[in-house]
Amino acid sequence: MKKFYVIAAIITFFYICSKVTLPDSHPPEDIEEQPEDIILPDTTEIQILPENKEMYLSIEDEIIICLAYVEDYKPVSYFCGSRWTIGYGSTTYANGERVKPSEQIEMLDAQKCVRSFLRKYVFPYIDRYVTKPLTRQEIIGTSMFIYNVGPGNFIKSDFLQAVNDGMTPLEATRRMTQFTKSAGRFAPGLLKREWVQSAIYCGYITPYELLELTPAGFYNYEIREFFMSSSPAWDGYYNYKFSSDFVEEFLRKNKAIGRSVYDII
């Protein structure tokens, strides 16, 4: 008889749990969009607004510094996620051709690939879809985000919605952590990279502070070191750690002993 009551209690517990409605959240999503395959919603080409062209060109070098830090520079093509990649994380060359196995690239040509991508798939999308004025640092952080997830994912991201809704920089960039998967698998490196993107966007770190750091050195950290928890908060997004002490320690520990970002740009 006692065994019967135990079984009944267990069944009742699972039945109640199945009926509980949890608050709506934003589960992490996969990075699935390939920029060169995007069909624009209105089938027209998106271009940089003429009045913003000079401003965008003036920050390209700073964006390349940031991308050199998060991507590192690889002169020989390598397979990453689902595509062949080269240079500073480029999957296509400036002429639009896709990267193939066993190809090599010089540093200057690798930078041309990045500039081409920024002018085709980053700056025009900021002009078209961001309705709120952005600071210089915010433009750089947004550019890093688009470079990472692709313009297709950017225009449907919670981050873009948060920016346009006028959320604070920190709250807006928490929405970057909507993306935690690559090729269908959880990728801790994406979260670590999003910490860097947010640090730039919010102004906790400047592009020039990255110059003395070891390229891609942030990957050596554990997720729990960058975030309040290794799991997302109740709303589905992660909470960053951005205390002044932590940021200073991060810059100090990542200062290059040998090869630095200076050496790969």
Stockholm file with secondary structure:
# STOCKHOLM 1.0

chainA/1-265         MKKFYVIAAIITFFYICSKVTLPDSHPPEDIEEQPEDIILPDTTEIQILPENKEMYLSIEDEIIICLAYVEDYKPVSYFCGSRWTIGYGSTTYANGERVKPSEQIEMLDAQKCVRSFLRKYVFPYIDRYVTKPLTRQEIIGTSMFIYNVGPGNFIKSDFLQAVNDGMTPLEATRRMTQFTKSAGRFAPGLLKREWVQSAIYCGYITPYELLELTPAGFYNYEIREFFMSSSPAWDGYYNYKFSSDFVEEFLRKNKAIGRSVYDII
#=GR chainA/1-265 SS CHHHHHHHHHHHHHHHHHHCCCCCCCCCEEECCCGGGCCCTTSSCCCCCHHHHHHHHHHHHHHHHHHHHHHCCEEEEEEETTEEEEETTBSBCTTSCBCCTTCBCCHHHHHHHHHHHIIIIIHHHHHHHCCSCCCHHHHHHHHHHHHHHCHHHHHTCHHHHHHHTTCCHHHHHHGGGGEEEETTEECHHHHHHHHHHHHHHHTSSCGGGGTTBCTTGGGGSCHHHHBSCSSCCTTSCCCBCCCHHHHHHHHHHTBCSSSCGGGGC
#=GC SS_cons         CHHHHHHHHHHHHHHHHHHCCCCCCCCCEEECCCGGGCCCTTSSCCCCCHHHHHHHHHHHHHHHHHHHHHHCCEEEEEEETTEEEEETTBSBCTTSCBCCTTCBCCHHHHHHHHHHHIIIIIHHHHHHHCCSCCCHHHHHHHHHHHHHHCHHHHHTCHHHHHHHTTCCHHHHHHGGGGEEEETTEECHHHHHHHHHHHHHHHTSSCGGGGTTBCTTGGGGSCHHHHBSCSSCCTTSCCCBCCCHHHHHHHHHHTBCSSSCGGGGC
//
